[in-house]
Amino acid sequence: MRIMYKAKRLPTCTHVVFLCYGQYGVIMVRIKQNENKLEDAAAESAVLAGLCQYGIDAMLEVEYISTEYFMDQTNQVIFDCLKKSLESTQKAELSSLLSAANQLNHYDVIKEEAGYLRYLFDTPILEDNIPVNGAKLAKLKIARDVKKTLAKCSLEVDKINGDEDITEIISLIETPILDATSKIYQGSDNKPKIIGEDVSEYVEFLKENQNEMLGISTGFPRFDEAIGGGIRRKCVDLVAARPKVGKSMFGDAVAMHVSRNLNIPVLMLDTEMSKEDHLNRMLANVSGVEINKLASGKFANNDLDIEKVEKAAEELQNIPYHYVSIAGQPFENILAIMRKWIHQEVGFDENGRTNDCIIIYDYLKLMNSASISNSMQEFQVLGFQITQLHNFCVKHDVPCLSFVQLNRDGITKESTDVVSGSDRLIWLCTSFTIFKMKSDEEMADDGEDHGNRKLVPIVARHGAGLDDGDYINMNMFGKFGKLVEGQTRNEAHKTSKIKDDGFEQTTNESTDLSSV
């Protein structure tokens, strides 16, 4: 009997493999070499053997696997050839494998590994074990990616010279690590399915899990309805306004409702206002004490005001409203802040889905960014930001309410072209709404009771919006940090009736402070 021995040392593998060729076929002998290399030679061979023996059926079981899941270079080549051959044939055969190897310029490697290939085709393997071993390779791949990320972080940290900001130093490890870990939670089944396959179960689920809102309510029911049921996951809803109109108060109103009334975490990303400004507004909103009294400390001269403010403070310290100033920060840092907040404060459910939350971005504008050249125009910068923000929301399955600034045309016009970068903004946002002061003519026509501001939904991909010329009446009480929604213009005019004596009777909703 003639036996030939061929040593096959896998480059970074846990074993040295000896293939013994003789009249009894192929015998594989593995000698353990290295520990803790985050690989499994046996699992790699098992997956390849499954592909060889079960063809396309096995490939569908491990369709998520790619070349980099294999650590052995020979296994990588064989996998590539098998994948190529199974694109045209249902069953793996040596002839189709050799043809694929020829096309991929791997023929010499395959020819040299003929004995190993024979082993893969001939060694029995249960079909049920193929996905088990595939999952093992996937987890080892994740572990290697994490290890590589940590090594890269170490190299970047070594470049620090002490001139950097602390946040910049921390972001060197935070951003790549959170990116790496998020991939673990983002796995999904992308296999096309018959759309109506589970429709009966879906209907039963809807019947048993009725929701008032499809998204997260803003606290403004008419606005929620107009945009399609609140702020939805994977969506960026935009509100545009001129300076000093009250967009920050709008953002605070939503944040207060979501965190205080719904107990859902909110992240306020602010480019202008301080934490104290927000606190003054929130305390005034809850206590009913004027903002100026709070900011100046003069509320302390009145025992009743002290009681109201202290009670408001006690309530506010327990709501999940998170604030961070992002003034002047590169956009990449802002994305890192959002990722960190999701991982540390929001978390995930048992299926890896991000828990309910909302991000409020006040507001998209020119920011410093290492990835944006000085030659870029404002519309290009805003296009970059909305693209990154939209991609973030889709990737992490979160909703975002963001604000942008109207240009001067927005004083008189109500259309999609009244903001810089409007084309890109409109493409990627789910809804686009203008928030502005009412004109003198509108104030006179509507009456003072119907507010001094208006919301005009221009684009609503999920909702019906409003009729042309219609808008939602809003009343802003700046000194109390309150923003109150009223009826729409059309609703208000329909409820104004003329009595028999000729005098006008108004039966519409009031938006004065007493109604809040």
N, C-alpha and C positions, 0 to 999 in steps of 0.2 A: 504493500500500500504506500502510495506516495502522498505525502501531506506537505502542502506549502503554507508557510506562516507569513502573514503580512501584518505588521504593526501599523495601526492607524491612530496616531496621537491627535486628538481633537484639540484645536488651538488653545482654548481657554476652558477646556472641559473638565468635568469631574472624574473622568475615567480615561485610561488608555485601553483601546479596543483592539483585540487580536482577532482577526478573521482567519480561521483555519479551514482551508479548502481540501477536501478529500472525498473518498468514495461515499462517505456518509453525509455529504452535503456541507452546509456551512455551520460552523460552531462559533458562537460569539463569546469571547472571554473578556470581561471587564475588570480592570484593576483600578481601584479607587486611587485618585491622584491628589486632587485638591478639594478642600471643603469650602462651603459658604461662597460659592461663585455665582449663586443665583441662576442656576441652570440645572436641567435634568436631561441627560442624554437618553435615558430610557423612555421618557415621555416624548421626546422628539422622534425617536424611532417608532414608537407606538402610533403616533399620528400619521407618519409617513406610511407605515404598514397598512393602516386603515384606508388611506387614500389609494394605495396600490390594489387593495383587495375589494373595496366597495365603491370605488370610483366617485362619480358625481354625488351619490347619496352621502358619502362621508364628507365630501367637500362642503356640502350644505350644512353639515353639523358643525363645522368649524370655519364658516365663511368669514369670520372676523379676523382670522389668522393671516398674517403676511410674512414675508421673508425674514424680517427682523425679529420674529418670535423665536427663530432657531439660532443657536449660538455656534453650532458646528458648520463650517463653511460647506462641507459636502452635503449636509442636510439642507442647507439653503439652496444649493444648486438643484438638488433632487426635487425639492418643493416647487421651485420655479418651473421646472420641466413638467412636473405632474400637473400643476395649475394650467400651464399652457396646453398640454395635451387634452385635458378635460374640458377645455373650451369648445372643442370640436367633437369629442367622443364622450359617451356616457360612462364607459368603462375604461380603466387604465390598462393599457397593454404595452408590452415592451416596444413594439413597432412604433406606436404613436409617441411613446416617451422618447425614443431615439430621434424621431423626426423633430419633436419639440426641442430636444437638446441641440440638434443641428441648427435650428433657427435661432436659438439663443446663444450660439457659439460655446456651448457647454459639452460638446460631443466627447472631447478627450477626457473630461472629468468623469462623465457617465461610463465611458468604456473602461476606465481605470477602476471604477467602483462596481464592476459587474457582479462580483461576489456579494457585496453588500446589498445591491439591488435584488439579487436572487433571494437573499434572506428576507427582505421586506415583502416580496411577493408571496413567499412560501410560508412564513411563520404565522400560525393562526392567531387571530386577535378578535375578541368579541366587539361587535359594532357598538354596543353600549359603552365601551371603554374609550371610544374615540373622543366624544365631547368631554369626558372626564380629564383625559390627558391634554386636550386642547385648552381647557380652563386652567390647568396647571401652568401651561406655557404662557397664557395670558397674564396670570398673576405674577409669574417670574419676570415677565417683560415690564410690568408696572413697577416692580421692585427695582429692576435695573434702571428704569427711567428716573425713579426717585433718587437712587444712588448717584446717577450721572448729574442730576440737578444739584444735589448737595456738593458734589465735586466742583461744579461750575461756580456755585455760590462761593466756595472757598477760594477759588482763583480770583473772583471779583473782589472779595473782601481783602485779599492780599494787596490789591492796588490802592487801598485807602491810604491817604497821606495826612489825614487830620483836618483838612480844609473843608471837608464836606459837612452838610447839615446832618443832624442825627436821623431825621426822617429819610434822607437819601441813603444813609448807611443801612438802616433797617429794611428799606425797600429792596436792597440787593438780595436779601434772602426771602422776604415776605412774598414778593411778586412771583418769582419762579416756583416757589414751593406751593403757593395757593393755586397757581396755574396747573401744576402737576397733579395735585390732589383733586382738583375740580374735574379732571378727566375721568377719575374713578367714578364720580357721581353722574357723569353725563352719558354713560353707556345706554343705548336704547336699541330696540329691535327695529331695524330699518327694512326688514323684509316686506315687500308688497303683499297685501292680503285682500281678499274679497271684502269690499267695503261694508257690505251688509251682513257679514258673517256673524257678528255678535250684536246685531241691532236690537234683538229682543231683550237681551241682558242689559243693554244700554238704556232702553226705555224704562225697564224696571228700576234701574239705578236712579234715573231722573225722577221717577215717581216717588221714590223713598228718600231722595236727598234734594228736596226743593230749596231753591235759593232765591232770595229777593233780588240779588245782584249777580251778574255774570262775572264781574270784576270786583274791585274794592271801591266802595262808595266814597265819594269826595265830601259827602255831607251836604251837597247841593243836588237834590233829587231831579230837578229839571235838566240840569247840566248832565247828570249821570245818564238820564234817558236819551238825551240828544246824541251823546257820543257812543251809545250802545251798551249801557249797563255798567258804568264806572270805569276805573282804570284796570285794564286787563294785563295778565301775565304776558311776557315776551313783547310788550308794546311800549312805545314812547308816545305819550300824549303831550302836545305842545300848546302852550298858552302864550300869546304874543301881546305885548303892551308897551306903551310909551313910558319913559321915566316918570316917576312920582305918581303914577296912576294907582298903584296898589298891588302890583303883582306879588311882592313879598308877603303882603298881608293875605293875599289869596293862597299862597303856598302855606303860610302858617295856619290858616283856617282849615285847609285839608289835613295838614299834619296833626293838628289838635283833634279833629274829628276821628281820624283813623287810630291814633294812639290812645286817646282818652276814651272815646265811645266804643270803639271796636277792639281795643287792646291788641292791635296789630303793630309790630315794630315799624318805625319810620326812620329813614336816614335823610336828614336835611343837609345838603351840600350847598353852602352859601359862599358867594363870591364877594359880598359887600357888607352885610350886617354882622354885628358882633353878637356873641352869645348873650350879653346883657340886653341888647336891643330886643332879641327874641323873648327873653325872660320877662322884660317889662310888658311887652305886648301880651304874652300869655297870662301873666298875673292880672292884667287889666281885664282881659277877656273873661276870666273865671270869676274874679272878685267883683267886677263892676266899678272898681276904683280907677279914676282917670290915669292914663299913662304918665302924664307930667307930674302928678302927685307921687306916683311910684318912683320915677326916675330921680326926682329931687329929694325923696325921703320925707316929704311933707305929709304923707299919709299918717306918719307917726304922731301928728298933732291931734288926731281924732281916734278915740278908742274904738268906735265902730269900724272905721277903715282898717285899723290895725287887726281887728278880729277877722275881717273879710280877707285881707291879704295873707295873714298867717294860715287861714283855712285853705286858701287857694294854693299856697306854697306846699302845704302838707299833701294835697291831692296831686300836684304836678310832679312831685319828686318820685312818684311811683309809676308814671306812665312811660311806655317804651318809645320815647321820642329822643332820637340821637342826633346831635348837631356836630358839624365840623366845618371850620372855615377852610376854604380851598383857594382863597385869594392868591393869585400869582403862581399857583402850583402848576407844573406840567401836567398835561392831560393823562399821561401814563401813570403818574402818581395818584390821580383821582380814581382811575380804574382800579388801582391796587387797594385804595381805601375802601371802595365798594366791595371788592372781593373779600377783604379781611372782615368787613362788617357782616357779610352773609355767613361766613364760616364761624365767626365768634359769637354773634348776637342772634342770628336768625336760625341757622341750622337746617337740617334736612329731615324728612320723614323716613319711614322704614323702606321706602322704595327709592330713596336717593333724591327725591324731589325737594326743591327749596321750599321751606315753610312760607306761609303768607307773610308778606312784607310789602313796603312801597318805598321807592327812592324818589326824593324831590330834589331837582337840580335847579338852583336859582343863582345864575342863569347862564345859558350857553353864550359865550362871547369870546373875544380874542384873549388867549391865555399863552403863557410861555410854554413851549414844548420843544424838546430836543428833536422830535421827528418832523417839525414844521420849519421850513426855511424862512428866512426873513423876507424873501421875495414873494411869498404867498399872499394873495389877496384875502380880505375878510371873508368873502363867500367861500373860498377854498378851505379856510380854517374851520368855519362853521360846518361845512360839508364833511370834513374829517371828523369833527366831534360828534355829529349826529350819526355818522356811520359807525364809529366806535361804540357809542352809547347804545345804538340799536342792536349791534352784534352782541354786546354784553348782556342786554336784557334777554335776547333769544337764547344765548348760551346758558345763562344762569336761571332762566325761567322766572324772571321777576318783572314787575311793572315799574314804569318811571313816568312821573309828571315833571316836565321840564318847561322852563320859561325862556323866551327869546325877546329881543327888543325890536319893536316896530321902527321902521324908518319914518321920515317926515310925511311920506305919502299916507302912512297909516292914520294920520290925524283925520283925514277926510275919506280915504278909500277903505273898503272892507273886502279884501281879496287876498289871494295867496302870494302876491308879488310885493307885499309891503314889509318884507323882512329880507335882510341879506342872506344869500344862499338859499333862497326860497325853493328852487327846484329840488335840490337834494333833501331839504327839510320835509317837503311835502311828500316826496317819494317814500321816505322812511318812517314818517310819523303815522300813527294810527288815527289821530284826530288833530285838527289845527283850529284853534279858537282864538279870536281877538277879544281882549279885555280892555275896555276904554271908557273914558268919561262920556256921558251923554251930552249931546249938543243942547244949546239953549232951546232950539225948536222942539227937540225930543222931550226935554224937561217940561216945557209948556204943554205939549200935546198929551204926555202921559200923566202929568200931575206930580207934585213933589212926593206924594206918598209912595210912588213907585221907584224911588231910588235915584241915585246920582251916577251910577255906573251901569254898564251893560256887557253881557257875554254874547258873542256872536260866533257860533260854531260854523266854520267855513267848510271844513272837511271832516267827515265822520265815516270811516270805513265800516264800522260795526253798527252804527246807529243811523237813525233816520234824519238827524240834524233838525233844522227848523225850516219853515217856509221862507221864501225870499222876502226880505224886509222885516222879518220877525227877529226878535232877540230876547234874551233872558234879563229881566230887570234885576239889578243888584244895588244894594245900599251899603255904603261903607261908612262906618262910624269910627273914624281914625283914633279919636281920643280914648276909645274903649277897646281898640284892637279887634273890632268885630266887622265881619262881612256877612250880610244877610241876603239870601236869595228870595226874590219875589216871583210873581207870575211872569209869563212871557208877555210881550207887548200885545199879541193877538188875544191872549186869554183876558188880559186886563180890559181891553176895549170891548170885548164881548160881554163882560160882566157889568159894564156901566149902562144903567137903564134910565130912562126918562119917566119921572112920576107924572101922574095925571095933572098936577098943577104946573107942570112945565119945568120944575126944578130937577137937576141931575141927581140921581141917587147912585153912589158908588158902593158896590158890594164886593169889590175885589179884596184880596189879602193885603194887610198892612205890613210894611217893612220897617216900622219904627222900632226903637230899642225895646219897647215893652213886649213886643211879640217874640223876642228871642228867649 
